[in-house]
Amino acid sequence: MVARIYNPAKTAMQSGTAKTNNWVLEFDPQSPKTIDPLMGYTSSGDMKQQVKLKFPTKEEAVAYATRNNVAYRVDEESKRKHRRASYSDNFRFDRLSPWTH
């Protein structure tokens, strides 16, 4: 079973960067989820999918995985690109697409 170590991205529902400063170790699913024929619920017998460990640094997560003989892969952190936008840019005369209401 392979574990994935990553730094979570911020959610679309927040403007800040809360809950993005920890590194997370979670296991990949071993078996696909099944659909209950009567009720239509989705379920799985794989209990390791529920395990999500948080670490303050990537090095601590990797050390935990190697200490406990867990195969892992590290998804490197991707930095956000900040693009400054001004309200007046909406009304520029050299705008690429025409402004409509």
TAPEZI-V241529 format. One record per residue. N is the residue number from 1. RES is the residue in three letters. OMEGA is omega in degrees with one decimal (999 if undefined). Layout:
n: [N:N]
res: [RES:RES]
omega: [OMEGA:OMEGA]
This chain:
n: [1:2:3:4:5:6:7:8:9:10:11:12:13:14:15:16:17:18:19:20:21:22:23:24:25:26:27:28:29:30:31:32:33:34:35:36:37:38:39:40:41:42:43:44:45:46:47:48:49:50:51:52:53:54:55:56:57:58:59:60:61:62:63:64:65:66:67:68:69:70:71:72:73:74:75:76:77:78:79:80:81:82:83:84:85:86:87:88:89:90:91:92:93:94:95:96:97:98:99:100:101]
res: [MET:VAL:ALA:ARG:ILE:TYR:ASN:PRO:ALA:LYS:THR:ALA:MET:GLN:SER:GLY:THR:ALA:LYS:THR:ASN:ASN:TRP:VAL:LEU:GLU:PHE:ASP:PRO:GLN:SER:PRO:LYS:THR:ILE:ASP:PRO:LEU:MET:GLY:TYR:THR:SER:SER:GLY:ASP:MET:LYS:GLN:GLN:VAL:LYS:LEU:LYS:PHE:PRO:THR:LYS:GLU:GLU:ALA:VAL:ALA:TYR:ALA:THR:ARG:ASN:ASN:VAL:ALA:TYR:ARG:VAL:ASP:GLU:GLU:SER:LYS:ARG:LYS:HIS:ARG:ARG:ALA:SER:TYR:SER:ASP:ASN:PHE:ARG:PHE:ASP:ARG:LEU:SER:PRO:TRP:THR:HIS]
omega: [-176.8:175.8:179.8:177.0:-176.7:174.2:-173.8:176.6:178.0:-179.3:179.4:-176.6:179.6:178.9:179.9:-177.9:179.2:178.2:178.0:-177.1:176.7:172.6:-174.3:172.6:176.2:-174.1:173.8:180.0:177.9:-178.0:179.5:177.9:-180.0:179.9:178.1:-175.0:-177.1:-174.8:-179.9:178.6:175.2:-179.0:179.3:177.1:-177.7:-176.6:-179.2:176.0:-178.0:-177.5:176.4:-178.2:-179.9:-179.6:-179.9:-180.0:177.8:-178.6:178.5:177.8:178.0:178.7:177.8:-178.5:-179.7:179.6:-178.3:177.6:177.7:174.6:-175.4:170.0:-177.2:172.4:-174.2:-178.2:176.5:-178.0:177.3:175.1:179.7:179.0:179.8:178.3:179.6:178.9:-178.3:177.3:177.3:-174.1:179.6:-179.4:-179.8:179.8:-176.0:178.4:-178.1:-180.0:177.8:178.0:999]
